């Protein structure tokens, strides 16, 4: 069965303290891995899609990377407005649906 | 105006009642989805539709049904609500040509007493 595990569940950082969020997956035939950001009381907002191992994408202070077993979301010099829950999801060749991880709740303190 | 809207935003109902949650979109996308979100479990797919004539079950479809009334409208029904269906429900859309970059609505918070 396809599984997506995110760690840590929660992460507290000081403003400017860089760190990484992990998304590990066990699926048969990865079509794509997605990162979303979710603010409290809102629906998730799309950040990145990664298709193959070695691929990297960046957006402002965020950089997503992908290997054959996991993806990292690197946050460089975070600001309080980066506080949110970050979700990863996988799409496989076996299914036409998305499997989401439980998310990492990031808090950045000023 | 929001691209993906959901009504109602909040609903409290009793066990055994029939409930319908509605989703409308102005993005012109063919694909629409219903998810539920529970604390600590992430998002789980209930149903999805790739066009008006196409309906597919997701991970957790038992106890739910859907109707795709038009390209822009996708409704989720709970025929006989039960307390463990208390959750946050999200509708999402994606473009057929895109690799499932999904756009989410604001969510409906449903409480079943």
Backbone of each chain as ProteinMPNN parsed JSONL, in Angstrom:
{"seq_chain_A": "XXXXXXXXXXXXXXXXXXXXXXXXXXXXXXXXXXXXXXXXXXXXXXXXXXXXXXXXXXXXXXXXXXXXXXXXXXXXXXXXXXXXXXXXXXXXXXXXXXXXXXXXXXXXXX", "coords_chain_A": {"N_chain_A": [[0.845, -1.192, 0.0], [0.463, 2.234, -0.776], [2.353, 4.673, 0.942], [2.808, 7.67, 2.796], [4.9, 9.599, 4.715], [5.434, 12.175, 6.95], [7.89, 14.194, 8.553], [9.432, 16.425, 10.965], [6.468, 16.138, 13.117], [5.839, 18.581, 14.175], [7.507, 21.729, 14.163], [9.512, 24.14, 15.558], [10.978, 27.203, 14.975], [13.417, 29.797, 15.235], [13.237, 33.08, 13.878], [15.065, 33.339, 10.91], [16.477, 31.012, 11.315], [17.512, 28.371, 9.606], [16.143, 25.295, 8.239], [14.964, 21.901, 7.593], [12.206, 20.084, 6.229], [10.853, 16.819, 6.136], [9.673, 14.378, 3.816], [8.866, 11.202, 3.442], [8.383, 8.377, 1.323], [6.703, 5.378, 0.317], [5.975, 3.947, -2.439], [4.64, 2.412, -5.394], [5.862, 3.166, -8.334], [6.205, 6.25, -8.89], [4.513, 9.085, -9.944], [4.466, 11.763, -9.447], [5.459, 14.173, -6.969], [4.139, 16.305, -4.566], [4.122, 19.485, -2.983], [2.374, 21.313, -0.573], [1.113, 24.251, 1.041], [-0.578, 25.025, 4.026], [-2.572, 27.284, 5.626], [-3.984, 28.153, 8.82], [-7.454, 27.442, 8.988], [-7.863, 27.575, 6.284], [-7.874, 26.352, 2.832], [-5.458, 24.046, 1.384], [-2.559, 25.346, -0.331], [-0.97, 25.268, -3.406], [2.501, 24.541, -3.835], [4.879, 23.224, -5.03], [5.712, 20.868, -7.667], [7.39, 17.83, -8.068], [9.048, 15.599, -10.218], [10.999, 13.655, -10.758], [13.803, 11.816, -9.393], [16.435, 13.767, -8.097], [15.581, 16.15, -8.992], [15.023, 19.639, -8.377], [13.31, 22.426, -6.976], [12.634, 25.892, -6.526], [11.306, 28.547, -4.529], [11.153, 31.638, -3.47], [12.008, 31.598, -0.142], [11.968, 28.893, 0.007], [12.972, 25.601, -0.907], [12.542, 22.7, -2.698], [13.44, 19.29, -2.831], [14.078, 16.07, -4.366], [14.468, 12.594, -3.869], [14.828, 9.046, -4.526], [13.446, 7.976, -2.454], [12.529, 9.918, -0.734], [11.514, 13.312, -0.026], [12.651, 16.626, 0.491], [11.853, 19.662, 2.061], [13.382, 22.544, 2.107], [13.93, 25.28, 4.184], [15.066, 28.427, 4.09], [16.463, 30.883, 6.137], [13.949, 31.539, 7.572], [10.864, 33.411, 7.961], [8.407, 34.879, 10.189], [5.986, 34.845, 8.747], [6.153, 32.533, 7.294], [5.143, 30.586, 8.827], [3.065, 27.833, 9.042], [1.193, 24.9, 8.088], [2.821, 22.357, 6.373], [2.245, 20.309, 3.687], [2.852, 17.205, 2.097], [2.305, 15.279, -0.863], [1.65, 12.366, -2.868], [1.448, 11.12, -6.188], [0.695, 8.286, -7.984], [1.476, 5.768, -10.493], [-0.234, 3.699, -10.199], [-2.631, 4.608, -9.184], [-5.155, 7.096, -9.696], [-5.398, 8.992, -7.841], [-4.519, 11.2, -5.136], [-2.198, 10.812, -2.497], [-1.904, 11.989, 0.665], [0.465, 13.17, 3.104], [0.518, 13.543, 6.71], [1.366, 16.031, 7.407], [3.571, 18.775, 8.392], [3.722, 20.935, 11.008], [4.757, 24.116, 11.037], [6.261, 26.586, 12.998], [7.414, 29.828, 13.171], [9.222, 31.908, 15.103], [9.502, 35.354, 15.976]], "CA_chain_A": [[0.0, 0.0, 0.0], [1.224, 3.482, -0.845], [2.421, 5.385, 2.219], [3.524, 8.95, 2.83], [5.156, 9.944, 6.112], [6.129, 13.46, 7.097], [8.526, 14.443, 9.85], [8.718, 16.1, 12.193], [5.059, 16.555, 13.131], [5.843, 20.016, 14.467], [8.854, 22.298, 14.179], [9.546, 25.542, 15.982], [12.238, 27.831, 14.6], [13.565, 31.235, 15.4], [13.372, 33.776, 12.602], [16.411, 33.254, 10.377], [17.073, 29.704, 11.585], [17.175, 27.482, 8.486], [15.891, 23.904, 8.583], [14.362, 21.095, 6.522], [11.083, 19.199, 6.513], [11.032, 15.579, 5.386], [8.522, 13.601, 3.344], [9.337, 9.912, 2.914], [7.268, 7.678, 0.686], [6.869, 4.031, -0.215], [4.947, 3.783, -3.453], [5.101, 1.7, -6.577], [5.707, 3.973, -9.539], [5.882, 7.631, -8.561], [4.274, 9.998, -11.066], [4.806, 13.117, -9.027], [5.367, 14.478, -5.551], [3.637, 17.665, -4.472], [4.165, 20.184, -1.702], [1.349, 22.323, -0.371], [1.139, 25.001, 2.301], [-1.928, 25.252, 4.522], [-2.72, 28.21, 6.741], [-5.151, 27.784, 9.639], [-8.766, 27.859, 8.508], [-7.877, 27.719, 4.816], [-7.502, 25.183, 2.06], [-4.053, 24.0, 0.994], [-2.126, 26.148, -1.478], [0.089, 24.551, -4.119], [3.841, 25.113, -3.863], [5.791, 22.618, -6.005], [5.62, 19.481, -8.119], [8.66, 17.215, -8.442], [8.692, 14.424, -11.01], [12.014, 12.6, -10.81], [14.897, 11.934, -8.439], [17.444, 14.732, -8.476], [14.948, 17.412, -9.361], [14.92, 20.653, -7.347], [12.563, 23.621, -7.342], [12.753, 26.94, -5.518], [10.354, 29.644, -4.528], [11.502, 32.533, -2.358], [12.881, 30.974, 0.864], [11.71, 27.456, -0.021], [13.529, 24.772, -1.967], [12.13, 21.307, -2.59], [14.303, 18.329, -3.516], [13.475, 14.739, -4.442], [15.274, 11.396, -4.118], [13.96, 7.905, -4.844], [12.683, 7.547, -1.283], [12.05, 11.005, 0.089], [11.625, 14.696, -0.491], [12.902, 17.595, 1.54], [11.5, 21.064, 1.849], [14.364, 23.328, 2.834], [13.486, 26.651, 4.433], [16.253, 29.233, 4.371], [16.2, 32.148, 6.837], [12.49, 31.701, 7.604], [10.229, 34.554, 8.599], [7.152, 34.468, 10.852], [4.919, 34.586, 7.771], [6.31, 31.172, 6.778], [4.448, 29.685, 9.746], [1.94, 27.164, 8.386], [1.38, 23.452, 7.969], [3.302, 21.983, 5.043], [1.773, 18.983, 3.313], [3.318, 16.617, 0.848], [1.384, 14.302, -1.428], [2.215, 11.627, -3.997], [0.572, 10.59, -7.231], [1.411, 7.129, -8.519], [0.928, 5.211, -11.726], [-1.28, 2.735, -9.857], [-3.865, 5.29, -8.822], [-5.335, 8.442, -10.202], [-5.656, 9.909, -6.739], [-3.376, 11.74, -4.407], [-2.078, 10.377, -1.11], [-1.262, 13.049, 1.419], [1.016, 12.958, 4.427], [-0.219, 14.222, 7.775], [1.801, 17.42, 7.489], [4.468, 19.31, 9.418], [3.269, 22.263, 11.455], [5.937, 24.959, 11.249], [6.082, 27.867, 13.679], [8.625, 30.641, 13.146], [9.07, 32.958, 16.098], [10.329, 36.542, 15.676]], "C_chain_A": [[0.888, 1.252, 0.0], [1.182, 4.209, 0.496], [3.252, 6.648, 2.09], [3.665, 9.362, 4.285], [5.938, 11.237, 6.178], [6.711, 13.59, 8.498], [9.302, 15.747, 9.804], [7.252, 16.502, 12.103], [4.963, 18.059, 13.346], [7.275, 20.5, 14.572], [8.749, 23.77, 14.554], [10.922, 26.105, 15.688], [12.238, 29.289, 15.01], [13.68, 31.868, 14.013], [14.833, 33.74, 12.172], [17.095, 31.915, 10.56], [16.639, 28.715, 10.511], [16.982, 26.043, 8.954], [15.26, 23.193, 7.397], [13.22, 20.27, 7.066], [11.231, 17.979, 5.6], [9.7, 14.949, 4.998], [9.071, 12.307, 2.75], [8.145, 9.14, 2.365], [7.665, 6.27, 0.27], [5.702, 3.804, -1.153], [5.53, 2.991, -4.605], [4.823, 2.562, -7.799], [5.261, 5.397, -9.25], [5.68, 8.445, -9.831], [4.675, 11.421, -10.707], [4.672, 13.258, -7.533], [5.075, 15.972, -5.421], [3.83, 18.21, -3.059], [3.091, 21.271, -1.705], [1.591, 23.017, 0.96], [-0.307, 25.209, 2.731], [-1.886, 26.167, 5.735], [-3.964, 27.843, 7.535], [-6.458, 28.321, 9.063], [-8.877, 28.016, 7.01], [-7.561, 26.395, 4.137], [-6.034, 25.213, 1.695], [-3.782, 24.82, -0.261], [-0.914, 25.474, -2.106], [1.417, 25.304, -4.071], [4.665, 24.554, -5.031], [5.278, 21.257, -6.46], [7.013, 19.026, -8.516], [8.355, 15.896, -9.12], [9.725, 13.3, -10.934], [13.138, 12.9, -9.825], [15.97, 12.883, -8.969], [16.876, 16.103, -8.81], [14.864, 18.344, -8.145], [14.078, 21.811, -7.874], [12.628, 24.609, -6.201], [11.678, 27.983, -5.683], [10.628, 30.459, -3.272], [12.423, 31.793, -1.389], [12.75, 29.457, 0.885], [12.405, 26.781, -1.193], [13.125, 23.331, -1.696], [13.062, 20.434, -3.406], [13.663, 16.947, -3.447], [14.55, 13.681, -4.662], [14.303, 10.257, -4.398], [13.103, 7.475, -3.658], [12.069, 8.687, -0.491], [12.203, 12.35, -0.601], [11.882, 15.571, 0.726], [12.389, 18.954, 1.099], [12.42, 21.881, 2.742], [13.846, 24.762, 2.962], [14.702, 27.449, 4.894], [15.847, 30.562, 4.985], [14.702, 32.433, 6.929], [12.054, 32.958, 8.334], [8.935, 34.099, 9.26], [6.026, 34.16, 9.873], [5.059, 33.232, 7.074], [5.631, 30.15, 7.688], [3.183, 29.147, 9.077], [2.15, 25.664, 8.551], [1.767, 23.145, 6.537], [2.95, 20.519, 4.784], [2.501, 18.484, 2.081], [2.331, 15.549, 0.411], [2.057, 13.618, -2.61], [1.103, 11.172, -4.923], [1.333, 9.45, -7.874], [0.761, 6.652, -9.806], [-0.182, 4.208, -11.439], [-2.627, 3.394, -9.637], [-3.954, 6.622, -9.538], [-5.61, 9.415, -9.078], [-4.349, 10.292, -6.054], [-3.385, 11.149, -2.993], [-1.278, 11.438, -0.355], [-0.622, 12.531, 2.695], [0.228, 13.761, 5.443], [0.221, 15.67, 7.975], [2.821, 17.694, 8.57], [3.998, 20.715, 9.744], [4.481, 23.091, 11.823], [5.541, 26.262, 11.928], [7.411, 28.594, 13.663], [8.41, 31.836, 14.067], [9.994, 34.133, 15.783], [11.435, 36.725, 16.711]], "O_chain_A": [[1.912, 1.313, 0.68], [0.123, 4.345, 1.11], [4.255, 6.69, 1.377], [2.673, 9.465, 5.007], [6.98, 11.379, 5.539], [6.114, 13.16, 9.485], [9.782, 16.148, 8.743], [6.836, 17.133, 11.131], [4.106, 18.726, 12.765], [8.155, 19.764, 15.019], [7.998, 24.535, 13.949], [11.929, 25.536, 16.111], [11.189, 29.925, 15.117], [14.175, 31.235, 13.081], [15.729, 34.063, 12.951], [18.179, 31.696, 10.02], [15.492, 28.269, 10.519], [17.58, 25.619, 9.943], [15.046, 23.785, 6.339], [13.25, 19.813, 8.209], [11.67, 18.088, 4.455], [8.732, 14.985, 5.757], [9.672, 12.319, 1.675], [7.034, 9.242, 2.886], [8.815, 6.01, -0.083], [4.586, 3.509, -0.724], [6.747, 2.906, -4.773], [3.681, 2.673, -8.243], [4.076, 5.715, -9.353], [6.558, 8.494, -10.692], [5.157, 12.181, -11.547], [3.879, 12.562, -6.898], [5.697, 16.796, -6.092], [3.715, 17.481, -2.074], [2.921, 22.022, -2.666], [2.188, 22.454, 1.878], [-1.165, 25.529, 1.909], [-1.246, 25.861, 6.741], [-4.904, 27.276, 6.978], [-6.559, 29.493, 8.699], [-9.876, 28.535, 6.512], [-7.06, 25.455, 4.755], [-5.418, 26.278, 1.693], [-4.641, 24.97, -1.129], [0.053, 25.15, -1.416], [1.466, 26.523, -4.238], [5.095, 25.301, -5.91], [4.524, 20.586, -5.755], [7.734, 19.741, -9.212], [7.497, 15.145, -8.656], [9.371, 12.125, -11.033], [13.396, 14.051, -9.47], [16.36, 12.811, -10.134], [17.608, 17.089, -8.899], [14.66, 17.888, -7.02], [14.122, 22.138, -9.06], [12.673, 24.215, -5.036], [11.206, 28.271, -6.783], [10.364, 30.014, -2.155], [13.52, 31.395, -1.779], [13.376, 28.803, 1.719], [12.431, 27.299, -2.309], [13.34, 22.809, -0.602], [13.433, 20.781, -4.527], [12.82, 16.681, -2.59], [15.426, 13.834, -5.514], [13.096, 10.475, -4.497], [12.153, 6.709, -3.818], [11.184, 8.461, 0.335], [12.908, 12.5, -1.599], [11.404, 15.302, 1.828], [12.482, 19.335, -0.068], [12.265, 21.911, 3.963], [13.391, 25.37, 1.992], [15.285, 27.178, 5.944], [15.005, 31.281, 4.446], [14.234, 33.452, 6.423], [12.758, 33.491, 9.191], [8.416, 33.035, 8.923], [5.194, 33.296, 10.148], [4.162, 32.83, 6.333], [5.558, 28.97, 7.346], [2.342, 29.913, 8.608], [3.165, 25.223, 9.09], [1.124, 23.612, 5.597], [3.307, 19.625, 5.552], [2.741, 19.239, 1.138], [1.609, 14.985, 1.233], [2.918, 14.198, -3.271], [-0.017, 10.884, -4.501], [2.487, 9.616, -8.268], [-0.342, 7.067, -10.163], [-0.981, 3.895, -12.321], [-3.664, 2.778, -9.887], [-2.941, 7.199, -9.934], [-6.015, 10.55, -9.328], [-3.267, 9.787, -6.353], [-4.439, 11.004, -2.374], [-0.133, 11.739, -0.695], [-1.104, 11.571, 3.297], [-0.629, 14.567, 5.079], [-0.469, 16.446, 8.635], [2.929, 16.948, 9.544], [3.89, 21.571, 8.866], [5.159, 22.804, 12.81], [4.616, 26.951, 11.497], [8.427, 28.045, 14.091], [7.53, 32.666, 13.837], [11.136, 33.933, 15.371], [12.221, 37.668, 16.615]]}, "seq_chain_B": "XXXXXXXXXXXXXXXXXXXXXXXXXXXXXXXXXXXXXXXXXXXXXXXXXXXXXXXXXXXXXXXXXXXXXXXXXXXXXXXXXXXXXXXXXXXXXXXXXXXXXXXXXXXXXXXXX", "coords_chain_B": {"N_chain_B": [[-13.542, 37.624, -6.474], [-13.639, 34.315, -5.123], [-12.042, 31.489, -6.638], [-12.746, 28.847, -6.191], [-15.482, 27.839, -4.508], [-17.238, 26.945, -1.509], [-20.163, 25.705, -0.02], [-22.272, 24.861, 2.762], [-20.17, 26.95, 4.912], [-19.879, 26.24, 7.493], [-21.428, 23.681, 9.382], [-23.728, 22.216, 11.536], [-25.128, 19.211, 12.47], [-27.424, 16.473, 13.105], [-27.091, 13.026, 14.082], [-27.972, 10.682, 11.599], [-29.22, 12.439, 9.848], [-29.604, 13.723, 6.498], [-27.151, 15.236, 4.568], [-25.921, 17.78, 2.411], [-23.094, 18.947, 0.809], [-21.818, 21.624, -1.05], [-19.964, 22.513, -3.987], [-18.519, 24.904, -6.051], [-16.894, 26.114, -9.015], [-14.94, 28.524, -10.771], [-12.833, 28.268, -12.408], [-12.766, 26.873, -14.71], [-11.9, 24.272, -14.859], [-11.665, 20.742, -15.557], [-11.42, 18.646, -13.752], [-12.507, 17.598, -10.569], [-12.554, 17.314, -6.988], [-13.238, 15.734, -3.818], [-12.248, 15.975, -0.487], [-11.597, 14.872, 2.88], [-10.482, 16.16, 5.978], [-8.879, 15.278, 8.877], [-7.701, 15.913, 12.179], [-4.245, 15.332, 12.474], [-4.274, 13.355, 10.543], [-4.027, 14.168, 7.971], [-5.046, 14.844, 4.562], [-7.69, 13.038, 3.096], [-8.837, 11.331, 0.264], [-12.122, 11.368, -0.982], [-14.027, 11.221, -3.147], [-13.627, 11.585, -6.72], [-13.781, 13.378, -9.835], [-13.342, 13.366, -13.26], [-14.561, 14.403, -15.456], [-17.847, 15.555, -16.434], [-19.278, 13.204, -16.819], [-17.897, 11.314, -15.463], [-17.183, 9.618, -12.559], [-15.436, 8.724, -9.673], [-14.435, 6.515, -7.033], [-12.642, 7.353, -4.078], [-10.13, 6.924, -1.53], [-11.785, 6.706, 0.809], [-14.677, 6.285, 0.453], [-16.995, 5.132, 1.5], [-20.198, 5.653, 2.884], [-20.582, 8.065, 1.759], [-21.763, 9.994, -1.066], [-21.697, 11.361, -4.403], [-22.4, 14.025, -6.742], [-22.089, 15.215, -9.974], [-23.048, 17.941, -11.259], [-22.605, 19.739, -13.264], [-19.909, 21.062, -15.287], [-18.846, 22.911, -13.576], [-19.783, 22.341, -11.027], [-19.874, 20.347, -8.128], [-21.127, 18.106, -5.918], [-21.22, 16.859, -2.587], [-22.652, 14.29, -0.714], [-23.907, 13.19, 2.407], [-25.618, 10.532, 3.251], [-26.797, 9.499, 5.564], [-25.883, 10.896, 8.231], [-23.168, 10.325, 10.514], [-21.5, 10.462, 13.734], [-18.667, 10.039, 13.401], [-18.132, 11.188, 11.011], [-17.661, 13.764, 11.389], [-15.696, 16.407, 10.508], [-13.317, 18.346, 8.59], [-14.098, 19.41, 5.414], [-12.921, 19.494, 2.127], [-13.123, 20.823, -1.125], [-11.631, 20.488, -4.33], [-9.997, 21.5, -7.39], [-8.584, 20.692, -10.608], [-6.69, 21.235, -13.607], [-7.094, 19.48, -16.612], [-4.871, 19.266, -18.25], [-2.761, 19.754, -16.565], [-0.425, 18.444, -14.181], [-1.959, 17.445, -11.968], [-1.85, 19.692, -10.208], [-3.519, 21.061, -7.709], [-6.302, 23.135, -6.845], [-7.68, 24.452, -4.023], [-10.794, 24.789, -2.239], [-12.21, 26.854, 0.417], [-13.066, 25.214, 2.435], [-15.398, 23.219, 4.398], [-16.66, 23.074, 7.577], [-17.858, 20.414, 9.259], [-20.001, 19.224, 11.723], [-21.221, 16.448, 13.36], [-23.647, 15.545, 15.515]], "CA_chain_B": [[-14.287, 36.442, -6.049], [-12.83, 33.115, -5.027], [-12.15, 30.59, -7.785], [-13.406, 27.633, -5.733], [-16.316, 28.185, -3.364], [-17.919, 25.831, -0.868], [-21.263, 26.066, 0.865], [-22.02, 25.956, 3.685], [-18.821, 26.954, 5.478], [-20.007, 25.518, 8.763], [-22.728, 23.019, 9.511], [-23.901, 21.295, 12.651], [-26.293, 18.401, 12.205], [-27.615, 15.361, 14.034], [-26.937, 11.677, 13.554], [-29.069, 10.192, 10.785], [-29.698, 13.433, 8.882], [-28.962, 13.791, 5.182], [-26.44, 16.507, 4.412], [-25.262, 17.992, 1.127], [-22.085, 20.007, 0.725], [-21.736, 22.017, -2.456], [-18.722, 23.114, -4.456], [-18.584, 25.534, -7.363], [-15.602, 26.678, -9.419], [-14.94, 29.396, -11.947], [-11.521, 28.125, -13.052], [-12.899, 26.177, -15.986], [-11.21, 22.992, -14.792], [-12.493, 19.552, -15.737], [-11.293, 17.688, -12.662], [-12.906, 18.075, -9.25], [-12.233, 16.348, -5.939], [-13.66, 15.967, -2.443], [-11.375, 15.431, 0.541], [-11.845, 15.211, 4.262], [-9.261, 16.345, 6.761], [-9.002, 15.067, 10.307], [-6.446, 16.273, 12.86], [-3.223, 14.292, 12.542], [-4.391, 12.333, 9.482], [-3.866, 14.734, 6.649], [-6.204, 14.85, 3.671], [-8.048, 11.751, 2.504], [-9.693, 11.523, -0.895], [-13.417, 10.701, -0.86], [-14.45, 10.974, -4.524], [-13.121, 12.526, -7.694], [-14.487, 13.363, -11.122], [-12.477, 13.924, -14.296], [-15.456, 15.234, -16.261], [-19.227, 15.483, -15.96], [-19.785, 11.828, -16.886], [-16.91, 10.436, -14.84], [-17.157, 9.668, -11.098], [-14.574, 7.658, -9.174], [-14.27, 6.454, -5.587], [-11.316, 7.535, -3.529], [-9.756, 6.068, -0.398], [-12.732, 6.569, 1.912], [-15.964, 6.672, -0.117], [-18.14, 4.539, 2.21], [-20.996, 6.602, 3.649], [-20.671, 9.301, 0.983], [-22.071, 9.927, -2.481], [-21.431, 12.641, -5.061], [-23.111, 14.342, -7.978], [-21.407, 16.25, -10.795], [-24.211, 18.507, -11.95], [-22.09, 20.511, -14.407], [-18.457, 21.142, -15.184], [-18.451, 23.805, -12.49], [-20.428, 22.021, -9.754], [-19.632, 18.987, -7.649], [-21.725, 18.069, -4.59], [-20.958, 15.696, -1.737], [-23.775, 14.01, 0.182], [-23.861, 12.189, 3.465], [-27.015, 10.089, 3.234], [-27.225, 9.354, 6.952], [-24.645, 11.323, 8.9], [-22.782, 9.711, 11.784], [-20.518, 11.334, 14.405], [-17.275, 9.982, 12.936], [-17.981, 11.984, 9.793], [-17.275, 15.107, 11.81], [-14.385, 16.676, 9.925], [-13.222, 19.491, 7.676], [-14.225, 18.897, 4.055], [-12.395, 20.382, 1.094], [-13.279, 20.584, -2.549], [-10.476, 20.964, -5.091], [-10.089, 21.351, -8.848], [-7.329, 20.751, -11.35], [-6.798, 21.295, -15.054], [-6.765, 18.191, -17.229], [-3.525, 19.274, -18.808], [-1.752, 19.921, -15.533], [-0.128, 17.206, -13.477], [-2.656, 17.433, -10.691], [-1.726, 20.857, -9.329], [-4.903, 21.237, -7.307], [-6.708, 24.394, -6.236], [-8.62, 24.072, -2.987], [-11.729, 25.725, -1.676], [-11.921, 27.257, 1.793], [-13.434, 24.157, 3.369], [-16.649, 23.194, 5.164], [-16.499, 22.379, 8.86], [-19.088, 19.674, 9.548], [-20.089, 18.566, 13.028], [-22.373, 15.563, 13.472], [-23.846, 15.291, 16.955]], "C_chain_B": [[-13.395, 35.208, -6.072], [-13.076, 32.216, -6.229], [-12.901, 29.322, -7.435], [-14.184, 27.994, -4.463], [-17.037, 26.956, -2.836], [-19.028, 26.386, 0.021], [-21.874, 24.815, 1.47], [-20.578, 25.953, 4.175], [-18.784, 26.209, 6.809], [-21.385, 24.885, 8.83], [-22.683, 22.099, 10.716], [-25.178, 20.531, 12.389], [-26.355, 17.239, 13.187], [-27.428, 14.025, 13.315], [-28.185, 11.257, 12.788], [-29.607, 11.179, 9.756], [-28.938, 13.33, 7.561], [-28.384, 15.195, 5.003], [-25.843, 16.593, 3.016], [-24.306, 19.168, 1.25], [-21.878, 20.324, -0.754], [-20.418, 22.715, -2.765], [-18.947, 23.679, -5.851], [-17.225, 26.131, -7.707], [-15.76, 27.494, -10.699], [-13.622, 29.294, -12.701], [-11.611, 27.433, -14.413], [-12.204, 24.828, -16.025], [-12.185, 21.826, -14.957], [-12.523, 18.67, -14.508], [-11.69, 18.319, -11.323], [-12.801, 16.942, -8.259], [-12.93, 16.745, -4.636], [-12.714, 15.235, -1.495], [-11.992, 15.696, 1.913], [-10.514, 15.301, 4.987], [-9.588, 16.193, 8.235], [-7.675, 15.41, 10.955], [-5.488, 15.091, 12.902], [-3.273, 13.255, 11.436], [-4.175, 12.892, 8.093], [-5.155, 14.682, 5.853], [-6.435, 13.455, 3.123], [-9.075, 11.975, 1.399], [-10.97, 10.713, -0.761], [-13.913, 10.269, -2.244], [-13.736, 11.969, -5.433], [-13.818, 12.316, -9.026], [-13.602, 14.034, -12.157], [-13.269, 14.675, -15.361], [-16.875, 14.933, -15.812], [-19.752, 14.042, -15.924], [-18.899, 10.825, -16.152], [-16.887, 10.66, -13.33], [-16.341, 8.479, -10.616], [-14.483, 7.707, -7.652], [-12.818, 6.689, -5.212], [-11.078, 6.572, -2.391], [-10.9, 5.719, 0.528], [-14.151, 6.928, 1.461], [-17.171, 6.134, 0.648], [-18.862, 5.589, 3.039], [-21.195, 7.925, 2.946], [-21.151, 8.993, -0.433], [-21.83, 11.316, -3.076], [-22.3, 12.789, -6.296], [-22.347, 15.439, -8.691], [-22.486, 16.838, -11.707], [-23.811, 19.237, -13.236], [-20.576, 20.54, -14.266], [-18.045, 21.914, -13.946], [-18.969, 23.389, -11.118], [-20.265, 20.548, -9.394], [-20.11, 18.938, -6.209], [-21.394, 16.766, -3.88], [-22.135, 15.516, -0.795], [-23.407, 12.963, 1.211], [-25.304, 11.75, 3.652], [-27.597, 9.976, 4.627], [-26.001, 9.637, 7.822], [-24.429, 10.597, 10.226], [-21.66, 10.547, 12.4], [-19.091, 11.23, 13.875], [-17.072, 10.583, 11.557], [-17.75, 13.463, 10.122], [-15.852, 15.376, 11.346], [-14.452, 17.988, 9.154], [-13.221, 18.92, 6.26], [-13.762, 19.944, 3.054], [-12.767, 19.878, -0.29], [-12.042, 21.124, -3.255], [-10.735, 20.755, -6.579], [-8.69, 21.271, -9.432], [-7.638, 20.73, -12.837], [-6.37, 19.955, -15.635], [-5.326, 18.147, -17.711], [-2.433, 19.377, -17.781], [-1.559, 18.597, -14.8], [-0.652, 17.282, -12.062], [-2.255, 18.535, -9.718], [-3.155, 21.235, -8.954], [-5.117, 22.577, -6.609], [-7.847, 24.091, -5.281], [-9.571, 25.195, -2.619], [-11.407, 26.009, -0.226], [-12.316, 26.226, 2.84], [-14.808, 24.348, 3.993], [-16.385, 22.425, 6.45], [-17.823, 21.745, 9.218], [-18.975, 19.007, 10.908], [-21.368, 17.748, 13.06], [-22.52, 15.166, 14.938], [-24.547, 13.962, 17.195]], "O_chain_B": [[-12.515, 35.073, -6.923], [-14.179, 32.18, -6.773], [-13.615, 28.771, -8.273], [-13.594, 28.407, -3.464], [-17.398, 26.051, -3.589], [-18.856, 27.389, 0.713], [-21.993, 23.8, 0.784], [-19.834, 25.021, 3.868], [-17.766, 25.626, 7.183], [-22.377, 25.47, 8.397], [-21.75, 21.317, 10.899], [-26.213, 21.137, 12.112], [-25.45, 17.048, 13.999], [-27.589, 13.925, 12.099], [-29.309, 11.445, 13.255], [-30.376, 10.79, 8.877], [-27.784, 12.906, 7.52], [-29.051, 16.198, 5.256], [-25.32, 15.608, 2.495], [-24.67, 20.24, 1.733], [-21.778, 19.428, -1.593], [-19.841, 23.405, -1.925], [-19.499, 23.007, -6.723], [-16.495, 26.592, -6.83], [-16.582, 27.198, -11.566], [-13.323, 30.141, -13.544], [-10.642, 27.413, -15.172], [-11.944, 24.294, -17.103], [-13.349, 21.898, -14.564], [-13.53, 18.016, -14.237], [-11.264, 19.425, -10.992], [-12.934, 15.77, -8.612], [-13.181, 17.923, -4.381], [-12.42, 14.053, -1.668], [-12.796, 16.612, 2.086], [-9.552, 14.609, 4.65], [-10.455, 16.883, 8.771], [-6.624, 15.217, 10.344], [-5.86, 13.991, 13.31], [-2.422, 12.368, 11.38], [-4.144, 12.132, 7.125], [-6.233, 14.497, 6.416], [-5.491, 12.77, 2.73], [-10.049, 12.708, 1.573], [-10.926, 9.519, -0.465], [-14.184, 9.091, -2.473], [-13.301, 13.036, -5.0], [-14.363, 11.25, -9.312], [-13.157, 15.163, -11.947], [-12.708, 15.493, -16.09], [-17.078, 14.133, -14.899], [-20.584, 13.708, -15.08], [-19.135, 9.618, -16.22], [-16.604, 11.766, -12.871], [-16.527, 7.359, -11.089], [-14.457, 8.782, -7.053], [-11.896, 6.286, -5.921], [-11.733, 5.534, -2.29], [-11.001, 4.583, 0.992], [-14.765, 7.814, 2.055], [-18.278, 6.638, 0.46], [-18.238, 6.327, 3.802], [-21.884, 8.809, 3.454], [-20.974, 7.884, -0.936], [-21.767, 12.313, -2.356], [-22.853, 11.821, -6.819], [-22.0, 16.46, -8.098], [-22.789, 16.301, -12.773], [-24.601, 19.333, -14.176], [-20.027, 20.098, -13.256], [-17.019, 21.617, -13.334], [-18.624, 24.03, -10.125], [-20.478, 19.648, -10.207], [-19.57, 19.643, -5.356], [-21.301, 15.708, -4.503], [-22.57, 16.469, -0.149], [-22.7, 11.995, 0.93], [-26.125, 12.515, 4.157], [-28.758, 10.319, 4.849], [-25.199, 8.748, 8.109], [-25.375, 10.3, 10.956], [-20.949, 11.256, 11.688], [-18.363, 12.222, 13.891], [-15.981, 10.503, 10.992], [-17.658, 14.3, 9.224], [-14.918, 14.674, 11.731], [-15.492, 18.642, 9.078], [-12.421, 18.037, 5.949], [-14.149, 21.11, 3.118], [-12.728, 18.682, -0.577], [-11.467, 22.12, -2.816], [-11.573, 19.945, -6.973], [-7.726, 21.73, -8.819], [-8.697, 20.273, -13.267], [-5.385, 19.367, -15.188], [-4.648, 17.126, -17.598], [-1.273, 19.111, -18.095], [-2.44, 17.738, -14.809], [0.099, 17.196, -11.09], [-2.315, 18.326, -8.506], [-3.918, 21.685, -9.809], [-4.25, 23.08, -5.893], [-8.867, 23.533, -5.684], [-9.227, 26.376, -2.673], [-10.44, 25.471, 0.313], [-11.941, 26.351, 4.006], [-15.315, 25.464, 4.105], [-15.944, 21.276, 6.422], [-18.806, 22.446, 9.457], [-17.997, 18.322, 11.209], [-22.458, 18.268, 12.823], [-21.636, 14.536, 15.52], [-24.793, 13.592, 18.343]]}, "name": "protein", "num_of_chains": 2, "seq": "XXXXXXXXXXXXXXXXXXXXXXXXXXXXXXXXXXXXXXXXXXXXXXXXXXXXXXXXXXXXXXXXXXXXXXXXXXXXXXXXXXXXXXXXXXXXXXXXXXXXXXXXXXXXXXXXXXXXXXXXXXXXXXXXXXXXXXXXXXXXXXXXXXXXXXXXXXXXXXXXXXXXXXXXXXXXXXXXXXXXXXXXXXXXXXXXXXXXXXXXXXXXXXXXXXXXXXXXXXXXXXX"}
